[in-house]
């Protein structure tokens, strides 16, 4: 199993994906992988989250599928059973810390402030999601935390676009960014997988 840091370094962008129709899950994942984006965060914001994770894990072998919007301990077990190999949470609680430790599922916990980042570090996390990144202070916040919290690596998520992603990736404490711009709803509903592959290719090129 790859470490959370290895996963973050695999793709410049981790798409944050909400599946509204289960039949879209596999072709969407294939389109993203074709564009060079292999690490996918399938959120539990819709009822299709867990079935989508299972379908992608079984049918898209080149995808590294994780689960997002983890908010309860029970979801850790269900997500692992569905095939998720990492998890992402919008925040971090004592119960989620215990669930992550007992499940063995690598977790990218969401933090917004230096105090939250320090608490996550005390719990054993060195990689975190700055969320919501732009409202939390964006690049300015990341640069400010890079000094006193130099051992923490972030995946800022929330309010980031193709246009701003490169600036975030230039921060020395950022390994990747999260965003939903790679999966526009209109393109998904139209089955325009070529457009999504093009967006993924542009995002993948941000690494260079």
C-alpha positions in Angstrom: 0.0 0.0 0.0 1.4 3.4 -1.0 1.8 6.0 1.7 -0.3 9.2 1.7 2.7 11.2 0.6 3.4 8.9 -2.3 -0.3 9.2 -3.4 -0.1 12.9 -3.3 3.0 13.0 -5.4 1.4 10.7 -8.1 -0.8 13.4 -9.6 -0.6 17.2 -9.6 -4.3 17.3 -9.1 -6.7 15.0 -7.2 -10.1 15.5 -8.7 -12.9 15.8 -6.1 -15.8 13.8 -7.7 -19.5 13.6 -6.8 -21.2 10.9 -8.8 -24.8 11.7 -9.6 -25.4 8.7 -11.9 -23.6 5.4 -11.2 -23.3 4.6 -14.9 -21.0 7.6 -15.3 -18.4 6.4 -12.7 -16.4 4.0 -14.9 -16.2 6.1 -18.1 -15.4 9.2 -16.1 -12.6 7.4 -14.3 -11.2 6.0 -17.6 -11.3 9.5 -19.1 -9.3 11.0 -16.2 -6.8 8.2 -16.3 -6.3 8.6 -20.0 -5.4 12.2 -19.4 -2.8 11.2 -16.8 -4.8 11.8 -13.6 -4.8 8.4 -11.7 -5.6 9.4 -8.1 -9.3 9.9 -7.8 -11.3 11.1 -4.8 -14.9 9.8 -5.0 -16.9 11.7 -2.4 -19.7 10.3 -0.3 -21.8 13.4 -1.0 -24.3 11.3 -3.1 -25.8 7.9 -2.6 -23.7 6.5 -5.5 -20.3 7.2 -3.7 -19.6 3.7 -2.4 -21.0 1.8 -5.5 -18.9 4.1 -7.7 -15.8 3.3 -5.7 -16.5 -0.4 -6.1 -17.1 -0.2 -9.8 -14.0 1.9 -10.5 -11.8 -0.3 -8.3 -13.0 -3.4 -10.2 -13.0 -2.0 -13.7 -10.4 0.7 -14.0 -7.1 -1.0 -12.8 -4.9 2.0 -13.5 -7.0 4.2 -11.2 -6.0 4.8 -7.6 -9.4 5.3 -6.1 -10.0 6.9 -2.7 -13.0 8.1 -0.8 -13.8 11.7 0.1 -16.1 13.4 2.6 -15.5 10.9 5.3 -17.3 12.2 8.4 -18.2 9.1 10.5 -16.1 6.1 11.7 -18.5 3.6 10.0 -17.6 5.0 6.6 -14.0 3.9 6.9 -14.9 0.3 7.0 -17.5 0.6 4.3 -15.1 2.4 2.0 -12.3 -0.1 2.5 -14.8 -2.9 1.7 -15.8 -1.0 -1.5 -12.2 -0.9 -2.6 -10.9 2.6 -1.6 -7.2 2.7 -0.9 -7.1 6.1 0.8 -9.5 8.5 2.5 -10.1 12.2 2.7 -12.1 14.1 5.4 -13.2 17.7 5.5 -12.1 17.9 9.1 -10.7 15.8 11.9 -12.3 14.5 15.2 -11.1 12.1 17.8 -13.4 9.5 16.5 -12.1 9.8 13.0 -8.5 9.6 14.3 -9.4 6.3 16.0 -11.2 5.0 12.9 -8.3 5.8 10.6 -5.9 4.0 13.0 -8.0 0.9 13.4 -9.0 0.7 9.7 -5.5 1.1 8.3 -6.9 3.4 5.6 -4.4 6.2 4.8 -6.2 9.4 5.6 -5.7 13.0 4.4 -7.5 14.9 7.1 -8.9 18.4 6.5 -7.5 21.3 8.5 -8.1 25.1 8.3 -6.0 26.6 11.0 -2.5 26.2 12.5 -4.0 24.8 15.7 -6.0 22.2 13.7 -2.8 21.3 11.8 -0.9 20.9 15.0 -3.6 18.6 16.5 -3.5 16.5 13.4 0.3 16.2 13.6 0.1 15.1 17.2 -2.3 12.3 16.0 0.4 11.1 13.6 -0.6 12.9 10.4 2.1 14.6 8.4 0.0 15.1 5.2 -3.2 17.2 5.4 -5.8 18.9 3.2 -6.1 22.6 3.7 -9.8 23.1 3.4 -11.5 25.2 2.3 -8.2 26.4 0.9 -9.1 29.8 -0.6 -11.4 30.9 2.3 -8.8 29.7 4.8 -6.2 32.2 3.3 -5.0 30.3 0.2 -1.4 30.8 -0.8 -0.8 33.3 1.9 -1.9 30.9 4.6 0.2 28.0 3.2 3.3 30.2 3.0 2.7 31.4 6.6 2.5 27.9 7.9 5.5 26.7 6.0 7.9 28.2 8.6 6.6 27.0 11.9 5.0 23.8 10.5 7.7 22.9 8.0 7.2 19.2 8.4 3.6 19.2 7.1 2.7 18.7 3.5 -0.6 20.0 2.2 -3.1 19.3 -0.5 -5.1 22.5 -0.7 -8.7 22.0 -1.8 -11.6 24.4 -2.2 -11.8 27.3 -4.6 -8.8 26.2 -6.7 -9.1 26.4 -10.5 -6.9 25.4 -13.5 -5.8 29.0 -13.6 -4.7 29.2 -9.9 -3.5 25.6 -9.4 0.1 26.3 -10.6 0.5 29.0 -8.0 -0.6 26.7 -5.2 1.7 23.9 -6.5 4.6 26.3 -6.4 4.3 26.5 -2.6 7.1 24.5 -1.0 4.7 22.7 1.4 2.2 21.7 -1.3 2.4 18.2 -3.0 -0.8 18.4 -5.0 -4.1 20.3 -5.1 -7.7 19.1 -5.0 -10.4 20.4 -7.3 -13.6 19.8 -9.1 -12.9 21.6 -12.3 -11.8 18.4 -14.0 -15.3 17.0 -13.9 -17.7 19.6 -15.1 -21.3 18.4 -14.8 -22.3 19.4 -18.3 -19.5 17.3 -19.8 -20.4 14.3 -17.7 -24.1 14.5 -18.5 -23.2 14.8 -22.2 -20.8 11.9 -22.0 -18.1 14.2 -23.4 -15.3 12.1 -22.1 -12.8 13.5 -24.6 -13.2 16.9 -23.0 -12.6 15.5 -19.5 -9.5 13.7 -20.8 -8.2 17.1 -22.2 -8.9 18.8 -18.8 -7.0 16.0 -17.1 -4.1 16.2 -19.5 -3.8 20.0 -18.8 -3.9 19.4 -15.1 -1.3 16.6 -15.3 1.0 19.0 -17.2 1.0 21.3 -14.2 3.5 19.0 -12.5 6.2 19.9 -15.0 
